[in-house]
Structure formats: structure tokens, C-alpha cells
Amino acid sequence: MYYFTYDPWIGKLLYLEDFYVMQEYRGFGIGSEILRNLSHTAVKTRCSSMHFLVAEWNKPSIEFYKRRGASDLSLEEGWRLFKINKEALLKMSVEE
């Protein structure tokens, strides 16, 4: 699952929301083919890059993406992921 987004510094991005190959099908090139097709889509639609999140504990996926040229922005640029949950959103929405 993916969608397009925009970053004011780097332009249009393909954001990869979810990508999973079942264990019994790994090692057959399925993941590589999916990523190749997504890369083609990103280039064809003039995206400057593809972004996605990978859990720190998911070392096989981290290595999979690194072998294909992915950069770890949390290490290289110091970006951190934050969230504001619904309770906090509701609280802020009524503040004056």
C-alpha cells in the first residue's frame, strides 16, 4: 500500500505505507520485484524519492532496504518520528 505526499524541501514523494511478503514466499525475489515496480511508479510519476518506516527490531527488512540503496534518515539526518494521539488532539482542539 502506498500513496503520494509532498515535502516542501524535496518535492513529491512516494510513501510506502505497508509492504509484506509472507515468510514461506521470501527468498524468491517477490519483495525485490514489488520494490522494483514501486520504484518504476515513483520515477514515472516524478517523485524525488520513496519514504517508509521500518521498526528498529526488524533487522532483515532494514538490511533488505539498505542493499537496495535506502538511507536510514534517523541515523543520517537525525529525524525522529512523533505522534499526537486522539486524546491530545481533542484537548488541543478546544484550547483557546
KOLZABA-799896 format. One line per field, with one value per atom (N, C-alpha, C, O): residue in one letter; atom name; x, y, z. Coordinates in nm, 4 decimals, padded with zeros to 6 digits. Each point is the difference from the previous one (the first is absolute). Example, Ala and Ser with C-alpha at 12.3 -4.5 7.8 and 13.67 -1.06 7.14 Angstrom:
% KOLZABA-799896
aa <- [A A A A S S S S]
at <- [N CA C O N CA C O]
east <- [01.3190 -00.0890 00.0900 00.1036 -00.1386 00.0820 -00.0770 00.0509]
north <- [-00.5690 00.1190 00.1200 -00.0019 00.1069 00.1190 00.1090 00.1108]
up <- [00.7800 00.0000 00.0000 00.0665 -00.1385 00.0060 00.0730 00.0169]
//
This chain:
% KOLZABA-799896
aa <- [M M M M Y Y Y Y Y Y Y Y F F F F T T T T Y Y Y Y D D D D P P P P W W W W I I I I G G G G K K K K L L L L L L L L Y Y Y Y L L L L E E E E D D D D F F F F Y Y Y Y V V V V M M M M Q Q Q Q E E E E Y Y Y Y R R R R G G G G F F F F G G G G I I I I G G G G S S S S E E E E I I I I L L L L R R R R N N N N L L L L S S S S H H H H T T T T A A A A V V V V K K K K T T T T R R R R C C C C S S S S S S S S M M M M H H H H F F F F L L L L V V V V A A A A E E E E W W W W N N N N K K K K P P P P S S S S I I I I E E E E F F F F Y Y Y Y K K K K R R R R R R R R G G G G A A A A S S S S D D D D L L L L S S S S L L L L E E E E E E E E G G G G W W W W R R R R L L L L F F F F K K K K I I I I N N N N K K K K E E E E A A A A L L L L L L L L K K K K M M M M S S S S V V V V E E E E E E E E]
at <- [N CA C O N CA C O N CA C O N CA C O N CA C O N CA C O N CA C O N CA C O N CA C O N CA C O N CA C O N CA C O N CA C O N CA C O N CA C O N CA C O N CA C O N CA C O N CA C O N CA C O N CA C O N CA C O N CA C O N CA C O N CA C O N CA C O N CA C O N CA C O N CA C O N CA C O N CA C O N CA C O N CA C O N CA C O N CA C O N CA C O N CA C O N CA C O N CA C O N CA C O N CA C O N CA C O N CA C O N CA C O N CA C O N CA C O N CA C O N CA C O N CA C O N CA C O N CA C O N CA C O N CA C O N CA C O N CA C O N CA C O N CA C O N CA C O N CA C O N CA C O N CA C O N CA C O N CA C O N CA C O N CA C O N CA C O N CA C O N CA C O N CA C O N CA C O N CA C O N CA C O N CA C O N CA C O N CA C O N CA C O N CA C O N CA C O N CA C O N CA C O N CA C O N CA C O N CA C O N CA C O N CA C O N CA C O N CA C O N CA C O N CA C O N CA C O N CA C O N CA C O N CA C O N CA C O N CA C O N CA C O]
east <- [00.0840 -00.0840 00.0899 00.0929 -00.1206 00.0796 -00.0896 -00.1131 00.1657 -00.0691 00.1043 00.1173 -00.1609 00.0891 -00.0161 -00.1102 00.2196 -00.0005 00.0989 00.0667 -00.0578 00.0861 00.0804 -00.0540 00.1825 00.0890 00.0492 00.0521 -00.0667 00.0383 00.1482 00.0381 00.0456 00.1439 00.0417 00.0931 -00.1626 00.0462 -00.1049 00.0315 -00.1538 -00.1019 -00.0882 -00.0187 -00.0348 -00.0942 00.0709 00.1107 -00.1765 00.0549 -00.1004 -00.1212 00.1727 -00.0830 00.0208 00.1125 -00.2195 00.0103 -00.0511 -00.1165 00.2055 -00.0320 -00.0548 00.0742 -00.2031 -00.0672 00.0140 00.0245 -00.0400 00.0023 00.0534 -00.0375 00.1255 00.0658 00.0379 00.0790 -00.1339 00.0237 -00.0039 -00.0901 00.1893 00.0014 -00.0056 00.0821 -00.1792 -00.0140 00.1268 00.0669 -00.0356 00.1244 00.0280 00.1125 -00.2147 00.0222 00.0303 00.0413 -00.0612 00.0270 00.1246 00.0332 00.0349 00.1210 00.1144 00.0062 00.0835 00.1156 -00.0221 00.0894 -00.2074 -00.0312 00.0029 -00.0336 00.0731 00.0070 -00.1297 -00.0087 -00.0917 -00.1297 00.0125 -00.0492 00.1145 00.0183 00.0787 -00.0337 00.1372 00.0810 -00.0822 00.0139 -00.0988 -00.0845 -00.1035 -00.0249 -00.0352 -00.0954 00.0696 -00.0528 00.1706 00.0738 00.0422 00.0001 00.0354 00.0351 -00.1205 00.0135 -00.1315 -00.1213 -00.0355 -00.0425 00.0597 -00.0245 00.0997 -00.0366 00.1606 00.1013 -00.0365 00.0150 -00.0630 -00.0437 -00.1157 -00.0022 -00.0929 -00.1126 00.0486 -00.0477 00.1413 00.0536 00.0682 -00.0202 00.1000 00.0710 -00.0996 00.0092 -00.1036 -00.0991 -00.0869 -00.0436 00.0188 -00.0850 00.0818 -00.0524 00.1812 00.0906 00.0182 00.0040 00.0067 00.0299 00.1503 00.0799 -00.0427 00.1423 00.0583 00.1211 -00.2063 00.0477 -00.1183 -00.1161 00.1489 -00.0986 00.0337 00.1154 -00.2153 00.0216 -00.0836 -00.1043 00.1504 -00.0716 00.0613 00.1100 -00.1801 00.0481 00.0289 -00.0683 00.1700 00.0307 00.0291 00.0780 -00.1402 00.0242 00.1465 00.0593 -00.0023 00.1415 00.0321 00.1103 -00.2047 00.0242 -00.0019 00.0440 -00.0945 -00.0161 00.1278 00.0023 00.1017 00.1315 -00.0012 00.0650 -00.1362 -00.0008 -00.0546 00.0543 -00.1610 -00.0557 00.0949 00.0161 00.0465 00.0960 00.1115 00.0372 00.0151 00.1071 -00.0502 00.0716 -00.1945 -00.0610 -00.0015 00.0402 -00.0867 -00.0085 00.1379 00.0237 00.0660 00.1355 00.0722 00.0713 -00.0891 00.0622 -00.0492 00.0659 -00.1815 -00.0575 00.0177 -00.0636 00.1514 00.0359 -00.0743 00.0151 -00.0947 -00.0746 00.0934 00.0977 -00.1288 00.0738 -00.0832 -00.1215 00.1857 -00.0665 00.0027 00.1004 -00.2104 -00.0042 00.0112 00.0463 -00.0878 00.0104 00.1462 00.0327 00.0539 00.1429 00.0707 00.0820 -00.1143 00.0715 -00.0425 00.0832 -00.2129 -00.0490 -00.0574 -00.0336 00.0220 -00.0499 -00.1498 -00.0465 -00.0306 -00.1450 -00.0576 00.0491 -00.1530 -00.0694 -00.1482 -00.0560 -00.0068 -00.1428 -00.0771 00.0311 -00.1313 -00.0862 -00.1443 -00.0348 -00.0491 -00.1438 -00.0695 00.0496 -00.1645 -00.0884 -00.1270 -00.0687 00.0378 -00.1142 -00.1323 -00.0015 -00.1079 -00.1316 -00.0351 -00.0563 00.0888 -00.0296 00.0675 -00.0634 00.1892 00.0722 -00.0540 -00.0071 -00.0312 -00.0605 -00.1303 -00.0233 -00.0597 -00.1254 00.0252 -00.0668 00.1623 00.0339 00.0481 -00.0449 00.1342 00.0528 -00.1073 00.0012 -00.0937 -00.1006 -00.0959 -00.0623 00.0486 -00.0932 00.0698 -00.0661 00.1998 00.0741 -00.0196 -00.0139 00.0132 -00.0132 00.1303 00.0070]
north <- [-00.1155 00.1155 00.1236 00.0100 00.0821 00.1220 00.1175 -00.0179 00.1366 00.1212 00.1071 -00.0153 00.1224 00.1103 00.1097 00.0257 00.0377 00.1117 00.1042 -00.0209 00.1311 00.1085 00.0536 00.0222 -00.0016 00.0611 00.1319 00.0006 00.1101 00.1290 00.0123 00.0837 -00.1654 00.0064 -00.0866 00.0337 -00.1456 -00.0929 -00.0336 -00.0698 00.1167 -00.0205 -00.1217 -00.0455 -00.0057 -00.1122 -00.1287 -00.0292 -00.0471 -00.1259 -00.1129 00.0216 -00.1401 -00.1195 -00.0509 -00.0323 00.0250 -00.0496 -00.1433 -00.0272 -00.0626 -00.1424 -00.0263 -00.0005 -00.0211 -00.0180 -00.1417 -00.0202 -00.0774 -00.1383 -00.0894 00.0137 -00.1051 -00.0876 -00.1276 00.0049 -00.1174 -00.1237 -00.1185 -00.0122 -00.0748 -00.1269 -00.1103 -00.0032 -00.0860 -00.1069 -00.0844 -00.0208 -00.0265 -00.0720 -00.1112 -00.0136 -00.0656 -00.1141 00.0397 -00.0841 00.2110 00.0469 00.0879 00.0489 -00.0293 00.0821 -00.0769 -00.1228 00.1969 -00.0616 -00.0355 -00.0542 00.0844 -00.0292 00.1249 -00.0068 00.1194 00.1238 00.0789 00.0995 -00.1433 00.0683 00.1419 00.0950 -00.0805 00.1315 00.0925 00.1176 -00.1698 00.0804 00.0460 00.1137 -00.2010 00.0354 00.1058 00.0928 -00.1060 00.1006 00.1344 00.1024 -00.1019 00.1249 00.0592 00.1220 -00.2072 00.0485 00.0672 00.1064 -00.1679 00.0586 00.1323 00.0949 -00.0888 00.1249 00.1079 00.1169 -00.1555 00.0946 00.0536 00.1191 -00.2073 00.0415 00.1001 00.1010 -00.1299 00.0909 00.1358 00.1036 -00.1030 00.1256 00.0820 00.1212 -00.1857 00.0707 00.0516 00.1146 -00.1993 00.0346 00.1186 00.0789 -00.0665 00.1080 00.1181 00.0878 -00.0880 00.1110 00.0238 00.1144 -00.2211 00.0115 00.0183 -00.0553 00.1322 00.0203 -00.1137 -00.0220 -00.0503 -00.1123 -00.0813 00.0364 -00.1465 -00.0862 -00.0016 -00.0210 00.0429 -00.0028 -00.1105 -00.0380 -00.0130 -00.1048 -00.0139 00.0492 -00.1149 -00.0283 -00.1484 -00.0832 00.0506 -00.1394 -00.0046 00.0804 -00.1738 -00.0149 -00.0358 -00.0783 00.1358 -00.0247 -00.1471 -00.0439 -00.0330 -00.1414 -00.0836 -00.1150 00.1719 -00.0756 00.0059 00.0592 -00.1210 00.0033 -00.0574 00.0571 -00.1679 -00.0509 00.1023 00.0153 00.0546 00.1019 00.1177 00.0521 -00.0103 00.1105 -00.0351 00.0823 -00.2018 -00.0429 -00.0131 00.0340 -00.0833 -00.0110 00.1367 00.0129 00.0879 00.1340 00.0625 00.0663 -00.0863 00.0565 -00.0579 00.0721 -00.2020 -00.0627 00.0613 -00.0101 00.0732 00.0618 00.1517 00.0697 -00.0195 00.1414 00.0901 00.1220 -00.1773 00.0826 00.0620 -00.0618 00.1842 00.0711 00.0030 00.0187 -00.0368 00.0063 00.1450 00.0454 00.0274 00.1420 00.0245 00.1062 -00.2026 00.0192 00.0061 00.0667 -00.1344 00.0045 00.1124 00.0719 -00.0571 00.0952 00.1446 00.0905 -00.0676 00.1370 00.0334 00.1154 -00.2144 00.0253 00.0220 00.0598 -00.1074 00.0149 -00.0976 -00.1120 00.1547 -00.0858 -00.0003 00.1032 -00.2170 -00.0139 00.0345 -00.0512 00.1376 00.0354 -00.0265 -00.0099 -00.0014 -00.0077 00.0787 00.0107 00.0437 00.0621 -00.0835 -00.0065 -00.0575 -00.0912 00.0765 00.1221 -00.1939 00.0623 00.0817 00.1089 -00.1604 00.0725 00.1371 00.1002 -00.0953 00.1263 00.0916 00.1215 -00.1794 00.0793 00.0662 00.1183 -00.1958 00.0534 00.1126 00.1033 -00.1240 00.1018 00.1286 00.1090 -00.1203 00.1185 00.0696 00.1224 -00.1999 00.0593 00.0918 00.0855 -00.1006 00.0843 00.1097 00.0815 -00.0793 00.1045 00.1334 00.0070 00.0977 00.1344 00.0745 00.1144]
up <- [00.0000 00.0000 00.0000 00.0802 -00.1689 -00.0082 -00.0377 -00.0452 00.0645 -00.0428 -00.0276 00.0341 -00.0953 -00.0311 00.1039 00.0486 -00.0157 00.0935 -00.0507 -00.1014 00.1708 -00.0454 00.1175 00.1084 -00.1303 00.0979 -00.0588 -00.1116 00.1820 -00.0586 -00.0328 -00.0818 00.1441 -00.0282 -00.1175 -00.0733 00.0557 -00.1043 -00.1052 -00.0964 00.1112 -00.1021 00.0227 00.1129 -00.2223 00.0028 00.0422 -00.0452 00.1328 00.0513 -00.0185 00.0025 -00.0208 00.0108 00.1420 00.0383 00.0400 00.1372 00.0032 -00.0292 00.0650 00.0093 00.1396 00.0982 -00.0911 00.1295 00.0530 00.1190 -00.2064 00.0468 -00.1112 -00.1164 00.1547 -00.0962 00.0750 00.0942 -00.1347 00.0731 -00.0951 -00.0829 00.0964 -00.0726 00.1067 00.0916 -00.1049 00.0985 00.0056 -00.1013 00.2189 00.0275 -00.1014 -00.0482 00.0161 -00.0891 -00.1440 -00.0800 00.0462 -00.1360 -00.0102 -00.1079 00.2195 -00.0024 -00.0651 00.0067 -00.0692 -00.0636 -00.1467 -00.0650 00.0129 -00.1393 -00.0884 -00.1183 00.1747 -00.0773 -00.0069 -00.0719 00.1459 -00.0031 00.0555 -00.0609 00.1757 00.0598 -00.0910 -00.0140 -00.0472 -00.0923 -00.1196 -00.0452 -00.0057 -00.1143 00.0384 -00.0769 00.1946 00.0468 00.0148 -00.0434 00.1043 00.0181 -00.1348 -00.0166 -00.0791 -00.1338 -00.0652 -00.0604 00.0721 -00.0563 00.0686 -00.0659 00.1967 00.0721 -00.0432 -00.0131 -00.0086 -00.0464 -00.1373 -00.0270 -00.0596 -00.1331 00.0109 -00.0702 00.1581 00.0222 00.0496 -00.0465 00.1397 00.0539 -00.1091 -00.0083 -00.0744 -00.1074 -00.1040 -00.0438 00.0049 -00.1017 00.0431 -00.0839 00.2136 00.0510 00.0538 00.0686 -00.1012 00.0333 00.1498 00.0452 00.0302 00.1424 00.0185 -00.0756 00.1753 00.0266 00.0835 -00.0014 00.0742 00.0803 00.0522 -00.0187 00.0840 00.0643 00.1487 00.0373 00.0473 00.1446 00.0630 -00.0532 00.1662 00.0727 00.1383 00.0253 00.0622 00.1347 00.0131 -00.0597 00.1382 00.0326 00.1497 00.0510 00.0185 00.1437 00.0252 -00.0742 00.1787 00.0315 00.0191 -00.0328 00.0854 00.0262 -00.1282 00.0005 -00.1100 -00.1244 -00.0846 -00.1079 00.1588 -00.0657 -00.1419 -00.0876 00.0608 -00.1385 -00.0995 -00.1094 00.1470 -00.0900 -00.0161 -00.1104 00.2190 -00.0068 -00.0984 -00.0837 00.0933 -00.0905 -00.1443 -00.0942 00.0774 -00.1329 -00.0687 -00.1156 00.1875 -00.0588 -00.0195 -00.1009 00.1947 -00.0135 -00.1211 -00.0697 00.0437 -00.1165 -00.1307 -00.1035 00.1097 -00.1194 -00.0026 -00.0790 00.1672 -00.0028 00.0964 -00.0071 00.0967 00.0957 00.1025 00.0421 -00.0025 00.1042 00.1273 -00.0054 00.1184 00.1294 00.0476 00.0547 -00.0753 00.0341 00.1500 00.0418 00.0393 00.1445 00.0431 00.0982 -00.1693 00.0314 -00.0753 00.0572 -00.1860 -00.0843 00.0194 -00.0069 00.0312 00.0099 00.1367 00.0262 00.0610 00.1344 00.0107 00.0970 -00.1954 00.0070 00.1013 00.0142 00.0559 00.0948 -00.0323 -00.0370 00.0505 -00.0257 00.1277 00.1076 -00.1201 00.1117 -00.0374 -00.1177 00.2205 -00.0239 00.1099 00.1122 -00.1463 00.0978 -00.0028 -00.1019 00.2145 00.0017 00.0042 00.0155 -00.0292 -00.0111 00.1239 -00.0114 00.1287 00.1244 -00.0001 00.0331 -00.0695 -00.0047 -00.1098 00.0186 -00.1333 -00.1071 00.0476 -00.0246 00.0921 00.0503 00.1001 -00.0035 00.0915 00.0995 -00.0683 00.0357 -00.1320 -00.0676 -00.0831 -00.0131 -00.0430 -00.0881 00.0723 -00.0631 00.1931 00.0749 00.0804 00.0642 -00.0677 00.0708 -00.0698 -00.1221 00.2016 -00.0583 00.0037 -00.0448]
//
